[in-house]
Amino acid sequence: MDFKNKVVVVTGGASGIGLACCREFARCRASVALVDRDEKSGRRAVQELRRAGRKAEFFDFDVSKRAQVGAGVAGIVKKFGGIDVLVSNAGIQRYASATTCTEAEWDLVLKVNLKSAFLMSKYVIPAMIKRGGGAIVITGSVQSVAAVANSVHYVVSKHGLLGLARSLALDFARHNIRANCVMPGAIDTPMLRWAVSLGPDPAGALTFCDRMHLRGKMGRPEEVARVIVFLASDLASFITGAAVAVDGGMMVPAGGLATQEGGLPGAKS
């Protein structure tokens, strides 16, 4: 997977899956535009990539605001000469049900998780068309096709991201642009660590996250990043509009792993 002379934009690139993507694309000789609001972490990541002899630049703009996205993408194009790959990865997690979620919380999660991917696509795609095509990979979740309790705004945003990827794949295939959605399971990122810290037993929550997967442990950011890099590469030239699970088998057991370990017929066979 060689991205020499290719320009890759990664949103939410300062930590977690986004940072792992920046490292993997850089290792494959891409020029990386790291977009994030965390300036300290973003600049530190860019310096790391440069020390390894890679081309990387940090861009600080709010991907949920149209004017900033328009100016930010224009800045990336001016710096690198174009854009070949977009990884829409920026996202946040919040918890509430339809009756406890405030309008402000709903708007925030949908804006950061879903609207940002739409806006980035809106401004990046014209630049891709000028380059003769490109690839878009959107970071969804297993919650793009399923749901976790008390997460209404997050679940809706992740379902929407899968719909966005499929719409982009359909509308821009004639321009040689592919779009796919990866659906990670529980991945050991700073966001997941923050989420489990909200409960009374963080250590127990981490153990539970491990046990949700067939191999008995959570995924690592780089395990998701490698799939994203593959989907953006020419090796995946016939894959578009796909929902690609990177979930350690989380979605395989009917009824969840608890039903397989419990009293259902066949559980102990």
N, C-alpha and C positions, 0 to 999 in steps of 0.2 A: 504494500500500500504506500505508494510514493506520491506525495503532494508537493513536489518541487514546483516552484513557480505558481502555486495555488495560494489564494488568500482565504483564510478561515476566520469567521467571526463567531465568538462564543460568548453568550450572555450568561451572567452569573458565573463568570469564569474565575473568580478569586478564591473559591473554596469548593469542597465536595466534588460532585461529579463534573462540574464545570472546570475546575482546576485540573482534574485528571484528564479531561478532554484536551485542554491546552497543552499539557505535557505530551500526550500521545500524538497529537497532530504535529507538534514541534519535532518530536522524534522522527516523524515521517516527512520532515523537511518542509512543512507548510510555514507560511508567514501567518502569524497568529495575532488577531485583534481581540484582546481580552476586554470585555465590557463588564463593568460592575460599579456599584455605588460605594464599595468598601475600598477607598483609595489606598490605604496602607497595605492591605493584603494584596490588592491588585498590582501595585507597583513592586511589591516584594516578589510576587510570582513572575512578573516580567523580567526582573533582574535575574531570577533563577534560570529562566529560559535563555536569556542572553549569555549568561556565564557558560552555558552548555553549547554556545555557538549558534543559537537559534535566532530567528527574526521574530520579534514580538513587540507590541505596543499596547499601552494601557489607555482605555477610553472610559471616562467617567460621565455617564449620562443616564437619566431615568428612562428605562425602556418602556414605561407605561404612559409616557407623555409624548404626544405626537410631535410637537415642535422640537423637543430634545432628540427624539429618534431621527427625525429628518436631518437635523444638523449633525448629529453624531455619525450617521451613516455616510453623509457627505464628507465628513472629516476622514473616515476610514478609507473611502474611495480616493480622496485626495492624497492620502499618505501612501497607500499601497497600489493605486492604479485600477482597482476593481475588487470584486468579491466573487468567490467561487463556491463557498460553502457557508451556510448559516446553521449554527447549533443554537436553537432557542431553548435555553436551559434555566433561565432565571425563574425562581419561584419561592413561595413561602408556605408555611403550614399554620393553620389555625383550627380551633375546635369549637363546634357549636352545632345545634340542631336547627331545623327550620323555625322553631319557636323561640330559641334562645339567641340565635344569630341576630346581631343588630344590622341595620342597613349599612352603616359605616363599615362594619367588618366584612359584610358581603361584598361591598364595592371594592374594598382594599384587596381581597384575595382574588376576585375576578380580574381586577385591573393588573395586578402584578403577575399572576399566573397565565391568564388567557389573553387579555388585551395586549400585553407586551409582545407576545408571539405574533399576533395579528399585525401590530404596527411594524415590528422588525421585518416581517415578510413583505408588507406593503412597500417599504422603502428599499429593501435589499433586492427584491426580484427584478426591478428594472436594471440594476447594476449587473445582475447575473445574465440577463438577456443580452446585454451588450457584450458579454464575454462568451456568448454562444451556449449558455446553459449553466447548470449548477446543481447543487444538492442541498436540501433542507432536512435537518433532523431535529425533531421536537422531543423534549424530555417529558413524557407523560408519566404514567404510573400504572401499577396493577389496578388502581382506582380509576383508570380510564375505562375499564370494562366491569368493574365490581365496586363495592362500597364498603367503607368502614364506618361504624356508628359514630355519631356526634361530629361529623366532618362535612356537613352539607355543602358549604361553599368550596371546600377543597375538592370534593368528589365531582361537583358540577364543573369546576374549572378543568380538571383533568379529563373528564369526558369530552369537554369542548375542545381540548387540544388534539385529541384523536380525530374529531370531526374536521378541525382546521387542517391537519396534515392530509387527510383524504381529499378535502376540497382543493387544496393547493396542487396535489398530485394530478387531479382531474383537469383543473383549469389551465395549468401551465405545462402539461406534457408536450404540447406542440412547440414549446420553446426549449425543449431538452432540459427541463427542470424536474428533478425527482423530489418527492417529499415523503418522509416516513416518520413514524412515532415509535420511540422505544418506551417500554413499560417496565421500569424497575420494580423489584420487590423492596424489602427493607434493606437499605444500603447504609453502611456505617459512615455517616457524614456528620458534620457539625449540626445540621438541622435535625437529624434524628436524635442526636445526643441531647439537644435542647428539648425536643419533644418528650423524651423519656424523663428528663429532669423535672417535668411538671407534676409527675405523679409521686405518690408516697414511697415507692420502692423502685428507684431507677435501676438498680442492679437486677432486680427481678424482671423488670420490663425489658432489659437488654437480653436476658436469658430467653424470655418469651419471643422476642424478635428473632433470635437464633432458631428457635424451635418451629417457627412458621415455615421454614424452608426444608426441603427434602434432605439436603445434605447436613442439616443441623446447625447451620451458621448463616449469619447475614452475609450479604455481598459486600465487596469493596468497590470504591468509586472507580478504580481503574478497570474493573471487570465490566462495568457499564460503558466506560469510555471506549474500550476496544471495539465494542459492538457499534457504537456511534461512528467511530472512525471507519469501520468496515462499510457501514451503510452510506457514508459520504464518499466512498472510494469507487473507482471504476470497477472493482470486483463485484459490486452490488448493482451493476448497470441495469439489470432487469427487475430490480425490486423498487416498487414505488406504491404509495398508498397503503403500506403495510403497518400492522400493529405488531411489533416485535417484543415479545416478553423476555425480559432479562431478570428473572425472578427466582432463580434457584429452585424451580418447581413448585413455588408457593401455590399456584392456581391449579395444580394437578389433582389433589385429593378432593373428591366430592364431599362437601360439607366441612372441609378443613381437616388438618392433621388430627385434631382431637377425635373425630369420628373414626379415623383409622386406628387410633390407639385404644379406643374404648370398646364398647360392647356390641358394635354392629357385626352382623354375620360376615365372616371372611376377614375381619380386622386382625385376627391372630394367625391367619393361615400362612 
